[in-house]
């Protein structure tokens, strides 16, 4: 019996279940605070599946913010052949880690 939900935050969709840790785009909240996602697209509890159009009304997924951090550096390299054009740059994305408490 699987119990999960699909939520939307930061323009992305995530499949979450209870006690799962996910990394989402940076949220404006402090570490240790509770946070609830109200954009729930789908909720499944075993055989019972509820699908929103586009969101389920009155449904929320709550979680606790465990940390704010930055991802590992990703290298962005631009290259044009035959013109000696090379540009190298790095990027580190900010994220928030959330532990899902209840569906």
N, C-alpha and C positions, 0 to 999 in steps of 0.2 A: 504494500500500500504506500504509494508515493504521494507526498504532500508538497506542492511547490507553487510558485507564482512567477509571473513574468511582469517586471516593473520597467518603467522608463524614467531615466534621469540623465541629464547632460546630453540629450540627443541620441542616447544609446539605450538598448534594451538588454536586460539581464534576467536570467533564470535563477531564482533564488529559492532556498529552502531554509528551515530553521537551523540555527547555530552555524551557518555558513559565513565565511568572511569574503567580502568582495571589494574590489578597488573600483571606485567611481571617480568622475571628474570632481575637482575640488569643490567642497560645499562650504558655505559661510556659517560654520558652527564650531564650537569648541570641542576639544577632545573630552570624552567622558559624557557628553550630552547625548540624550536620546533624539532620534530623528525618525520621522515617519514619511514614507513615500505614498502619495495619494494617487499617483498615475499607475494604477494596476490594470494591465491589459488582459491577463488571464489568471485564473485561480483554479487549481486542481487538487482534489482531495479524494484519492482513490478513483472511484468510478464517477464521482461528481465533478464535472468540469463546467466552469462559468467563463464565458468569453464576452468581453466588453465590445462596445461599438462607439468610439474606440476604447473608452475606459469603463471600468466597473464603477458604478456609483455607490458610495458609502463604504468601499473597501479600502483598507490601508495595510501597509506592511511596515512594521516598526523595527528599528535597529538601534545599535549604540555605536557611536563614533569611537574607534579605537586609536587611530592616529592620522596625522597629516604628514605627508612626505613627498619626495620627488622620485620619479622613475630613474632607472639607469640611463646614461647618456646614449642617445641615438645619433649616429653620424648622418648628416645630410651632405651629399657630395654631388655637385653639378659639374657636368663635363660636356664640352662641345668638341668633337673631333676636328682635326685639321686647323683649328684656330687658336690653339694654346690657351683655351679657356678652361680653368679649373677653379672651383670654389668649394672649400670644405668648411662646414659649420656643424656645431653640435646643438642638441636640444634636449632639455630635461623637462618632462611634463609633471605638473603638480597633480597629486591625487589624494583622495580621502579613503581610508580603509574603514569599512563598516561591518560589524557583526550583526547578522539578522537575528532578532530575538523571537518575534512571533509573526505568523502570517495572518 
